[in-house]
Amino acid sequence: MNALLMLIPLALVLLLAAVGALFWAVRRGQFDDLDTPGLEPLTDDERPWKD
């Protein structure tokens, strides 16, 4: 029973942190373009390597 008194508030804090991170990512535009990053490996651009 004592463990529940500690785990329930901890779970609520983690839930609030996850929801906050989701809203932060949406505001920063992380989900604006979901298609282009998956297509980048298919391009034939030759990029010079820097040593």
C-alpha positions, 0 to 999 in steps of 0.5 A: 500500500505504501508503494502506491502512495509513492508510485501514483504521484510519480506516474502523474509527474511522468505523464505531465512531463511526457505531455509537456514534451509532446506539446513542446515538440509540436510547437517547435515544428518537429512533426511538420515534415514526416516524409522528406527524412525517409526519402533522403537516403534514396537521393544520389547526391554525392557529398564530399567527405571532410577529413 
